[in-house]
Amino acid sequence: MSIVYIVSAPSGSGKSTLVNELFKMVDHLDFSISYTTRPPRGSEQNGKEYFFVSREEFEAMIAAGKFLEHAEVFGDERVRGEYYGTARRFLLEAEARGNDLLLDIDVQGASQVKEKIPDAVSIFILPPDREKLEWRLRHRGEDSEAVIRRRLDTARREIENYSKYDYILVNNVLEQSADQLKDIVLAERSLRSGNKPCEEEAQRVAAAQAFRLEQARERVQPILASFRRL
């Protein structure tokens, strides 16, 4: 049975970079490419960053029950948002290959997947504080001022849902955070294997425990406070 890993983070937290590093270090791990109705940005390619489909195609997939999770993002009463979703087929394909599956999804999607797959491993990646997140959003040069403000407000709301996740990881130093993410993924494999862990595996399990929700609550409070000040 494949392990499903859910990785969520506010936009600009460095999640994509961490996930890319993880795939360099961990074998037998598949990645689910999300479907979206938004248009490609820059050099994005269909089937690489996302599967880009029309709103009609996406809604037909919803009706056919083809998604593990889906959500409409950044819409309001005046403007329709864009759909994002994870197709069920990726889990079936991972299981057929004997691989685990990693889902890079938001808080809404994570909640849906947890309802359907309660033993999925959920990992929330946090920025060190609001100021660092704002700096990252501005320096990547992709968004207007209005979008940056909206992303920061969304980040505050998402971070307040941290307690729904199994593991909390603060992405401050990339190399260190990538190693910590690897420890969590491999520790869960060891715990679920049913085999007695070797010394290296036991050390990894112990290291991963530091990022369990119950151990991380205190570290999250200053980050939350930085978002609530403004």
N, C-alpha and C positions, 0 to 999 in steps of 0.2 A: 504494500500500500504506500503510495507516494505521500511524502510530507508536503503540505502546502505552507509556504512562508509568505506572509503578508508584510510588505514594507510600505509605510506611509510617512509623509513628512510635508510640512508647509512648503510651498513653492519657493525655491531659492535656498533650501537647506543643504543642498549638495547630495541629495538622495541618488540622483542618476549616476553621479561620479562614483559614489560608494558602491552602488550595485555593479557598475562596470568593473570595479576593482575586485569585487567579490567573485565574479565569474572567472577572473584570471586565476583565482586561488582555489576554487572549489569545483570538483568534477561532479558529474551526474546531477546537474542542476539545470532545468529548463527555465526559460523566461517567457512569460505571456505578454505578447504585444497587444496593446489595447486597440479597440476600435473607437473611432471618433468621427463626429460630423463636422468638426472644424476644418478649415482649409490648411494645407501644409504651410509651414513657415520656413523661409530661407531655403536651405538645401535638404530639408526633410524629404524622405522617399517613402512611398507607399510600401508597406510590408516590412519596413525597417524601424522607423520611430513609432509609427502607428499604421493601422489599416484605415485609410480615409474613405469613408462611404457617405452617401447622401442621407439626409434625414429620413427619407422614405425607406431606404434599405435598412437603416438602423431600427426603425420602428417595426419593420417586418420581422427582424431578428428577435426583437422583444416579444412580439406576438407568438413567435414560434418557440419561445423558451430557450433560446440559444445562449443566453448570458448567465454566467455565475453571478455577476453583479453589473449594474449600470446606474448612471446618474446623469442628470442634466445640470451642468455646472455654469455658474456666473450668469444666470438669467435673472430677470426681475419682471415686474408687472408690465413693463414697457417693451422689453427686448427678450426674445427667446434665447435661452442659453444653448450651449453645445453639449451633445451627448458624448459620454465616454463609457466604455464597457469592456468587460473581460469575457471572452467566449468560453463556453464549457469545453470545447474541443481541445483546448490546450492541456487541460487536466487529463483527459482521456489519452492524449498522445504521450504525455509524460509517463503515465502509468504503463503504457504499452512498451516504452523504452526502459522501464525500470528506473526512471529518474524522479527526483523531486521537482516541485514547481514553485517558482517565485513570482508573486504578483506585486507589481508596483502600482498601488491604487490609493485613492484618498480615503478619508475617514468614513464617508458615506458608504463607499464600496466595501471597505473592511468590515463594517457592521453587517452588511448583507452576506458576505462570505462566511463570517463567523456563525451566522444563523444557519447556514447550509452545511458548513464544515466546522463543527465546534472545536475539533482538535487542531485546527490550523494554528500555526505559530505566528503571532502578530508582533511586529517590531515597529516602534515609533521613533523616528529620527528627528531630533530637535536642533535648532540653531543655538549657539551659546547664549544669545540674547536678541532682543528686538533690533538693537543698533547694528549688530553684525548682519542680521538678515536683511535689513534695509540697504546696507552697504553692498551686499551681494546682488540684490535685485537691481540696484542702480548701475553697478559696474558691468553687469552682463549686457546692458544696453538693448534689451529686447522690448521693453514696455514703456508706455506713456506714463506720465505722472499719475493720472487717474487710475490706471491699472495697478501701478505700484501701491497706491493707497488702498485699493481694494484687496490686493494680495496680502498686505500687512493686516488688514482687518480680518480677512479670512484665516490667516495664520493664527491670530489670537483665538478665534473660535475653535479652530482645529486643536490647538494645544490644550485647550480646556477639556478635551476628550481623551487626554493621555491615559487616564486610568482604565480605559477600555482595552488597553494593549498589554501583552504579556511581558514585553521587554521595552526599555526606554534607553535610547542611545543619543548622547549629545555629540554632534559632529563639530568638534573644535579643530583638531589636527587630523587631516585626511588619512595619513598612513596609519595612525593609531586607531582611528574610528573604523577603518577598513578591516584591520586585524580583529577588532572587537566584534564586528558584524560576522566575520568568519567564525570566531569562537562560538557565537550564539548558534549559528547554523549547524556547525559540526557537533556542538554539545547536544543539540536536540536529536541529531542522528544517533549519537551514542546512547542517549537515554531511552530511545525507542527501539533500539536494536534487540534488546533482551539479553545482550551479552555482557559479561563482566568487563568493564572498561580497563584498558591498559593504563599505565601511569600517565602517559601523555593525554589520553582521553579524559582521565579523571581530573587532571590539572585544567583542561579546557572547560569541563563542566563546572568546576569551581570558579573559574574566571568569569564564565557566562552568568553565574548566579548574581554577580554584582550588578547586573543590568536588569534583573527581574524587577517587575513593577514595585513590589514591596520594599526593595532595597533602594529604588531610585526616586521615590517620592520627594525626599528632602532636596535632592539635586534639582528637581523640576521647579520648586517654588520660586527661586530667584528669577528664573527664566519667565515664568508666568507673570511675576511682578513687573518685569521690564516691559511687558506688553500692556499691562493695565495702567501704567503711569501716564500713558498718552492717549 
